[in-house]
């Protein structure tokens, strides 16, 4: 019998992300809005999974305020750029993170900016 070690926090998040990715795909008409959360920063991307292209990326490097305020600003900035590109509907991919705090702030900022989930 082989003993399998415990998965660490990152491995568990990746498993959750893969489980969600089985069901969530982005197209050119409705791209996937995926978030990445590090300890200091937040990044959001619009991805077309059919062609395998990243359409646009926004990071919180140029914004000021608390981490949650910067995350909301990332969502608004991404929504503004998406509307300029003619994208109004997206599929939200939380990337295995809880829909809480900064991840929720990105989603709320994108909704305020005019994106439909």
C-alpha positions in Angstrom: 0.0 0.0 0.0 1.4 3.4 -1.0 0.9 6.4 1.3 -0.1 9.5 -0.5 0.9 12.8 1.0 -1.4 15.7 1.7 -1.8 18.2 -1.1 -0.7 21.7 -0.1 -2.8 24.8 -0.6 -1.6 25.5 -4.1 -2.2 22.0 -5.3 -5.7 22.0 -3.9 -6.5 25.3 -5.6 -5.2 23.9 -8.9 -7.4 20.8 -8.6 -10.4 23.1 -8.0 -9.5 25.2 -11.0 -9.2 22.2 -13.3 -12.5 20.9 -12.0 -14.2 24.2 -12.9 -12.3 24.4 -16.2 -14.0 21.2 -17.4 -17.3 23.1 -17.6 -16.2 26.8 -18.2 -14.8 27.7 -21.7 -14.5 31.0 -23.4 -15.3 31.8 -27.0 -14.6 34.9 -29.0 -18.2 36.1 -28.5 -18.2 35.3 -24.8 -14.6 35.1 -23.5 -13.5 33.7 -20.1 -12.6 36.3 -17.5 -10.0 34.6 -15.4 -8.5 36.1 -12.2 -5.1 35.5 -10.6 -4.6 36.5 -7.0 -1.1 36.7 -5.5 -0.3 37.9 -2.0 0.3 41.5 -3.3 -1.3 41.8 -6.7 -4.4 40.9 -8.7 -4.5 40.2 -12.5 -7.5 39.6 -14.7 -7.5 38.3 -18.3 -10.0 37.7 -21.0 -9.2 34.4 -22.8 -10.6 32.8 -26.0 -10.2 29.1 -25.3 -11.3 28.1 -28.8 -8.3 29.7 -30.5 -6.1 29.6 -27.3 -5.5 33.4 -27.2 -5.4 35.9 -24.4 -7.4 38.9 -25.6 -6.4 41.3 -22.9 -4.8 41.5 -19.5 -5.1 44.1 -16.7 -3.0 44.1 -13.6 -3.3 46.3 -10.5 0.3 47.8 -10.7 -0.9 51.3 -11.7 -3.7 51.6 -9.3 -3.6 52.9 -5.7 -5.6 52.1 -2.5 -6.2 49.0 -0.6 -5.9 45.6 -2.2 -9.7 45.3 -2.6 -10.0 48.8 -4.1 -7.2 48.0 -6.6 -9.0 44.7 -7.4 -12.2 46.6 -8.1 -10.3 49.0 -10.3 -8.9 46.1 -12.2 -12.4 44.8 -13.0 -13.5 48.3 -14.1 -10.5 48.8 -16.3 -10.9 45.4 -17.9 -14.6 46.1 -18.5 -13.8 49.4 -20.1 -11.2 47.9 -22.5 -13.5 45.0 -23.3 -16.4 47.4 -24.2 -14.0 49.2 -26.5 -13.2 45.9 -28.2 -16.9 45.1 -28.6 -17.2 42.5 -25.8 -20.2 42.8 -23.5 -20.7 39.3 -22.1 -18.1 37.1 -20.4 -17.9 33.9 -18.4 -16.3 34.3 -15.0 -13.6 31.9 -13.9 -12.5 32.3 -10.3 -9.5 30.0 -10.9 -10.2 27.9 -7.8 -10.3 30.8 -5.4 -13.3 31.5 -3.1 -15.7 34.0 -4.6 -14.9 36.3 -1.7 -12.9 39.4 -1.0 -10.6 40.5 -3.9 -12.0 38.0 -6.4 -15.5 39.2 -5.7 -14.2 42.8 -6.0 -12.9 42.1 -9.5 -16.3 40.6 -10.5 -18.2 43.6 -9.0 -15.9 46.1 -10.7 -16.4 44.3 -14.1 -20.2 44.4 -13.6 -20.1 48.1 -12.7 -18.0 48.7 -15.9 -20.7 47.1 -18.0 -19.8 43.5 -18.5 -22.5 40.8 -18.2 -21.8 37.5 -16.6 
